[in-house]
Amino acid sequence: MSSNTAFGEKAAERKTKIDALHEKLTSTVESLITGEDWRRAMEFAARFRSRSFNNTLLIYIQHYAAYEAGLAPEPMPTHVAGYQQWRDLGRNVSKGQPGYQIFAPVTARMASREPANAESWRRLARGEKPEPGEVVRTRMVGAKPAYVWDISQTQGPPIPDVPAPKLLTGEAPAGLWDGLADIVSERGLTLHDAPDAEYLDGANGMTHWLKRTVHVRADMDAAARVRTLSHEVGHIVLHDRDNVDAVLHRGIAEVEAESVALMITAAHGMDSSQYTIPYVATWASQVPNQDPVQAVQSTAARVRTAALGVLERLDTTKIPDGTPPALDRPPTRAPAINAARSPSAARAEGVSR
């Protein structure tokens, strides 16, 4: 068999696996029928912040199947890593554990004499050196199937414990309110207390774009106040009064802001059952030029980008992000929160709740 034939067969096998993985992901997204399903998915994403939303869904569904098959002791995974990463931590995958298939990036070296011109980049062949004057960068050019395992599916010495916030009912995580208030201020808005819901026409919080103000009810416990402020920060990061299709997308805006708040607070160990997300099929069908599956995935990606951008800014104690401690790899960095904007969803009259 020639090397070209072997390469072609390997590429075809990879494509078959990727297609099967896409099909599994699509069916998983389609199963997010209720607002409660969406809430659980976003909470899971908050606990596995080092993974893309698509990969968190794949891990979630495959781990639960492993749990039902008796291969995992708990329905919720804790720390997930690849085979060699567990080996690096002195642990080995237990016999009979097939692992969870996810998407892994395929990268390539790209070269250009005009880095600012997106069309000027060319892919370097293996071992090829750039020409004089060319800038070289590594970029993602595709995806391949890879496998990860939960710590419960491995054997070996224990891994280090990571401190996690412990909250009493009604408490807010230390420093979270102040950190969110700083983001409000940096965006050029002022934060105020509102005496009660009547002051805000029945709402717990309100962002007024024309007045550049954010109000949060003062007559709630600390946990409820910080949840409300997280919601308003979600609006501030993702939406503004200048969005041209604000009215059409108000429903999506509320889903996005509430989901950002859910991820921020869940990452701090707060109870996510307080969040109420509208019926998924309803709001996902409101996005123009996208089918509901695409709408769910794009909304989740925007929410994750915004939430991780906010979390990166906060000097607070958070729950682990799903990556085993002590792995010798750089932390996953989220895009700056300034980048998490789109022409969807704020209220046209300048008020978001």
C-alpha positions as CSV (number, residue, x, y, z in Angstrom):
1,M,0.0,0.0,0.0
2,S,1.4,3.4,-1.0
3,S,1.9,6.2,1.5
4,N,-0.7,8.3,-0.4
5,T,-3.3,5.5,-0.2
6,A,-2.6,5.0,3.6
7,F,-2.9,8.8,4.1
8,G,-6.2,8.9,2.2
9,E,-7.7,6.0,4.2
10,K,-6.6,7.7,7.4
11,A,-8.2,11.0,6.4
12,A,-11.4,9.2,5.4
13,E,-11.5,7.4,8.7
14,R,-11.0,10.7,10.6
15,K,-13.8,12.3,8.5
16,T,-16.2,9.4,9.4
17,K,-15.4,9.9,13.1
18,I,-15.9,13.6,12.9
19,D,-19.2,13.2,11.1
20,A,-20.4,10.8,13.7
21,L,-19.3,13.2,16.4
22,H,-21.2,16.1,14.8
23,E,-24.3,13.9,14.6
24,K,-24.0,13.0,18.3
25,L,-23.6,16.7,19.1
26,T,-26.6,17.7,17.0
27,S,-28.8,15.1,18.7
28,T,-27.6,16.3,22.1
29,V,-28.4,20.0,21.2
30,E,-31.8,18.9,19.9
31,S,-32.5,17.3,23.3
32,L,-32.2,20.6,25.1
33,I,-36.0,21.0,25.0
34,T,-36.9,22.8,28.2
35,G,-35.5,25.8,30.0
36,E,-34.5,23.5,32.8
37,D,-32.4,21.4,30.3
38,W,-30.7,24.6,29.2
39,R,-30.1,25.7,32.8
40,R,-28.4,22.4,33.5
41,A,-26.3,22.6,30.4
42,M,-25.1,26.1,31.3
43,E,-24.3,25.1,34.8
44,F,-22.3,22.2,33.5
45,A,-20.4,24.5,31.2
46,A,-19.6,26.7,34.1
47,R,-18.0,23.7,35.9
48,F,-16.0,22.8,32.8
49,R,-14.9,26.3,31.7
50,S,-11.7,25.0,30.1
51,R,-13.8,23.2,27.4
52,S,-15.8,24.6,24.5
53,F,-19.6,24.5,24.9
54,N,-19.8,21.8,22.3
55,N,-17.3,19.6,24.1
56,T,-19.0,20.1,27.4
57,L,-22.2,18.8,25.9
58,L,-20.4,15.8,24.5
59,I,-18.7,15.1,27.8
60,Y,-22.0,15.5,29.6
61,I,-24.0,13.1,27.5
62,Q,-21.2,10.4,27.3
63,H,-20.4,10.5,31.0
64,Y,-24.1,10.1,31.9
65,A,-24.2,7.1,29.6
66,A,-21.1,5.7,31.3
67,Y,-22.8,6.2,34.7
68,E,-25.9,4.4,33.5
69,A,-23.7,1.5,32.2
70,G,-22.0,1.3,35.6
71,L,-18.7,2.6,34.3
72,A,-18.7,5.8,36.3
73,P,-19.7,6.0,40.0
74,E,-21.4,9.4,39.8
75,P,-23.7,11.1,37.2
76,M,-21.5,14.2,37.2
77,P,-17.8,14.2,36.2
78,T,-15.4,16.3,38.2
79,H,-11.9,16.5,36.5
80,V,-11.5,15.5,32.9
81,A,-8.3,15.0,30.9
82,G,-6.7,13.1,28.1
83,Y,-4.8,9.8,28.4
84,Q,-1.3,11.2,28.5
85,Q,-2.3,14.1,30.8
86,W,-3.5,11.5,33.4
87,R,-0.2,9.7,32.9
88,D,1.6,12.9,33.6
89,L,-0.2,13.1,36.9
90,G,0.8,9.5,37.8
91,R,-2.7,8.1,37.1
92,N,-3.7,5.5,34.5
93,V,-7.0,4.9,32.8
94,S,-8.8,1.9,34.3
95,K,-9.3,-1.2,32.1
96,G,-12.5,-1.2,30.2
97,Q,-13.1,2.6,30.2
98,P,-13.6,3.7,26.6
99,G,-13.3,7.5,27.3
100,Y,-15.4,10.3,25.9
101,Q,-14.9,11.5,22.3
102,I,-14.6,15.2,21.8
103,F,-13.4,17.7,19.2
104,A,-9.7,18.5,19.4
105,P,-8.1,21.3,17.3
106,V,-5.9,20.7,14.3
107,T,-3.3,23.4,14.0
108,A,-0.9,24.4,11.3
109,R,1.9,26.9,10.9
110,M,0.9,29.9,8.7
111,A,3.2,32.5,7.1
112,S,2.6,35.9,5.7
113,R,4.4,39.0,4.6
114,E,1.3,41.1,5.3
115,P,-0.1,39.9,8.6
116,A,-2.9,42.5,8.6
117,N,-4.2,41.0,5.3
118,A,-6.2,37.9,6.1
119,E,-5.9,36.6,2.6
120,S,-2.2,36.8,2.5
121,W,-1.6,33.8,4.9
122,R,-0.3,30.6,3.5
123,R,0.1,27.2,5.2
124,L,3.6,25.9,5.6
125,A,4.3,22.3,4.8
126,R,5.9,20.1,7.4
127,G,9.5,21.1,7.8
128,E,9.1,24.1,5.5
129,K,10.8,27.3,6.6
130,P,9.2,30.7,6.0
131,E,10.7,33.0,3.4
132,P,12.7,36.0,4.4
133,G,10.4,38.7,5.8
134,E,7.4,36.4,6.5
135,V,5.7,36.3,9.9
136,V,4.8,32.9,11.2
137,R,1.8,32.1,13.4
138,T,0.1,28.9,14.5
139,R,-3.6,28.7,13.6
140,M,-6.4,26.3,14.0
141,V,-7.3,24.8,10.6
142,G,-9.7,22.0,11.5
143,A,-10.7,19.5,14.2
144,K,-10.1,15.8,14.9
145,P,-11.6,13.3,17.3
146,A,-9.9,12.9,20.7
147,Y,-10.6,11.1,23.9
148,V,-10.8,12.3,27.5
149,W,-11.6,10.5,30.8
150,D,-13.0,11.5,34.1
151,I,-10.8,11.0,37.2
152,S,-13.3,8.4,38.5
153,Q,-12.3,6.3,35.5
154,T,-8.6,6.4,36.4
155,Q,-6.4,4.9,39.1
156,G,-3.4,6.3,40.9
157,P,-2.3,8.8,43.6
158,P,-4.8,11.5,44.6
159,I,-4.5,14.9,42.8
160,P,-4.2,18.2,44.8
161,D,-7.4,19.6,46.2
162,V,-8.5,23.1,44.9
163,P,-10.2,25.4,47.4
164,A,-13.8,26.0,46.5
165,P,-16.2,28.6,47.9
166,K,-18.6,27.4,50.5
167,L,-21.7,29.5,50.8
168,L,-24.6,29.6,53.3
169,T,-28.1,30.4,52.1
170,G,-28.5,34.0,51.2
171,E,-24.7,34.7,51.1
172,A,-22.8,36.1,48.2
173,P,-19.3,35.0,47.3
174,A,-16.7,37.3,48.8
175,G,-15.6,40.0,46.4
176,L,-18.1,39.2,43.6
177,W,-20.3,42.2,44.1
178,D,-17.3,44.6,44.1
179,G,-15.8,42.9,41.0
180,L,-19.0,43.2,39.0
181,A,-19.5,46.8,40.2
182,D,-16.0,47.6,38.8
183,I,-17.0,46.3,35.4
184,V,-20.2,48.4,35.5
185,S,-18.1,51.5,36.2
186,E,-15.5,50.7,33.6
187,R,-18.2,50.6,31.0
188,G,-19.2,54.1,31.9
189,L,-22.4,53.3,33.9
190,T,-23.1,54.1,37.5
191,L,-24.5,51.6,40.0
192,H,-27.4,52.5,42.4
193,D,-29.6,50.8,44.9
194,A,-33.3,50.8,44.3
195,P,-35.6,50.6,47.4
196,D,-37.9,47.9,46.1
197,A,-39.4,46.2,43.0
198,E,-42.1,48.9,42.7
199,Y,-39.3,51.4,42.0
200,L,-38.2,49.3,39.1
201,D,-41.7,48.5,37.7
202,G,-41.6,45.0,39.2
203,A,-38.1,44.1,38.2
204,N,-35.2,43.1,40.5
205,G,-32.7,45.1,38.5
206,M,-32.6,47.5,35.5
207,T,-30.0,48.9,33.1
208,H,-30.9,52.2,31.6
209,W,-28.7,52.9,28.6
210,L,-29.8,56.5,28.0
211,K,-29.2,57.5,31.7
212,R,-26.1,55.2,31.9
213,T,-27.4,53.7,35.1
214,V,-27.8,50.3,36.7
215,H,-30.2,49.8,39.6
216,V,-30.5,46.7,41.8
217,R,-33.1,46.2,44.5
218,A,-31.7,46.9,48.0
219,D,-34.4,44.9,49.8
220,M,-33.1,41.4,48.8
221,D,-30.5,39.2,50.4
222,A,-26.9,39.4,49.2
223,A,-27.1,36.3,47.0
224,A,-30.2,37.6,45.1
225,R,-28.5,41.0,44.7
226,V,-25.4,39.6,43.2
227,R,-27.4,37.3,40.9
228,T,-29.3,40.4,39.7
229,L,-26.1,42.4,39.2
230,S,-24.6,39.5,37.2
231,H,-27.6,39.6,34.9
232,E,-27.2,43.3,34.3
233,V,-23.5,42.8,33.6
234,G,-24.5,40.2,31.1
235,H,-26.6,42.9,29.3
236,I,-23.8,45.4,29.6
237,V,-21.2,43.1,28.1
238,L,-23.4,41.7,25.3
239,H,-26.0,44.3,24.5
240,D,-26.4,48.1,24.1
241,R,-29.2,50.5,23.1
242,D,-27.7,51.0,19.6
243,N,-28.5,47.5,18.4
244,V,-30.6,47.9,15.3
245,D,-32.7,44.7,15.8
246,A,-33.2,45.2,19.6
247,V,-37.0,44.7,19.6
248,L,-36.9,41.5,17.5
249,H,-34.3,40.0,19.8
250,R,-35.3,41.1,23.2
251,G,-36.2,37.5,24.1
252,I,-32.8,36.2,23.2
253,A,-31.2,39.1,25.1
254,E,-32.9,38.0,28.3
255,V,-31.8,34.4,27.7
256,E,-28.2,35.6,27.1
257,A,-28.1,37.9,30.1
258,E,-29.7,35.3,32.4
259,S,-27.3,32.6,31.1
260,V,-24.2,34.8,31.6
261,A,-25.4,35.4,35.2
262,L,-25.9,31.7,35.7
263,M,-22.4,30.8,34.6
264,I,-20.8,33.6,36.6
265,T,-22.6,32.6,39.8
266,A,-22.4,28.9,39.3
267,A,-18.6,29.3,38.8
268,H,-18.6,30.7,42.3
269,G,-20.5,27.8,43.8
270,M,-23.9,29.5,43.9
271,D,-27.2,27.5,43.5
272,S,-28.3,27.7,39.9
273,S,-31.8,26.4,40.6
274,Q,-32.8,30.0,41.2
275,Y,-32.5,30.8,37.5
276,T,-35.5,30.5,35.1
277,I,-34.8,30.2,31.4
278,P,-37.6,30.4,28.9
279,Y,-38.6,27.3,26.8
280,V,-35.7,26.7,24.5
281,A,-37.7,25.8,21.4
282,T,-39.4,29.2,21.6
283,W,-36.5,31.5,21.8
284,A,-34.2,29.4,19.6
285,S,-36.8,29.7,16.8
286,Q,-36.7,33.5,16.9
287,V,-33.2,33.9,15.5
288,P,-33.4,34.8,11.8
289,N,-31.3,32.8,9.3
290,Q,-30.5,30.0,11.8
291,D,-32.2,26.8,12.6
292,P,-32.8,26.1,16.3
293,V,-29.8,23.9,16.7
294,Q,-27.5,26.6,15.2
295,A,-29.2,29.2,17.4
296,V,-28.6,27.2,20.6
297,Q,-25.0,26.6,19.7
298,S,-24.3,30.3,18.7
299,T,-26.1,31.6,21.8
300,A,-24.2,29.3,24.1
301,A,-20.9,30.3,22.5
302,R,-21.7,34.0,23.0
303,V,-22.7,33.4,26.6
304,R,-19.6,31.3,27.3
305,T,-17.3,34.0,25.8
306,A,-18.9,36.8,27.7
307,A,-19.1,34.8,31.0
308,L,-15.5,33.7,30.8
309,G,-14.4,37.2,29.9
310,V,-16.1,38.5,33.1
311,L,-14.8,35.6,35.2
312,E,-11.2,36.3,34.1
313,R,-11.5,39.8,35.4
314,L,-12.8,38.8,38.8
315,D,-10.3,38.3,41.6
316,T,-12.5,35.9,43.5
317,T,-12.4,32.2,44.6
318,K,-14.1,30.0,42.0
319,I,-14.9,26.3,41.7
320,P,-12.4,24.2,39.6
321,D,-12.8,24.5,35.8
322,G,-12.8,20.8,35.1
323,T,-9.1,20.5,34.4
324,P,-7.2,18.4,36.9
325,P,-5.0,20.6,39.1
326,A,-1.2,20.4,38.6
327,L,-1.3,19.8,34.9
328,D,1.6,21.6,33.4
329,R,-0.2,23.6,30.8
330,P,-1.0,27.3,30.4
331,P,-4.5,28.3,31.5
332,T,-7.2,28.7,28.9
333,R,-7.8,32.4,28.4
334,A,-11.1,33.8,27.4
335,P,-11.4,36.7,24.9
336,A,-11.7,40.2,26.5
337,I,-15.2,41.1,27.5
338,N,-15.1,44.0,25.1
339,A,-15.2,41.5,22.2
340,A,-18.4,39.8,23.3
341,R,-20.8,42.0,21.4
342,S,-23.3,41.4,18.6
343,P,-26.2,43.1,16.9
344,S,-28.8,41.3,19.0
345,A,-31.1,42.1,21.7
346,A,-31.2,45.2,23.9
347,R,-34.4,47.1,24.4
348,A,-34.8,49.8,21.8
349,E,-36.0,52.4,24.3
350,G,-32.7,52.0,26.2
351,V,-33.8,49.8,29.1
352,S,-32.8,46.2,29.8
353,R,-34.0,44.0,32.7
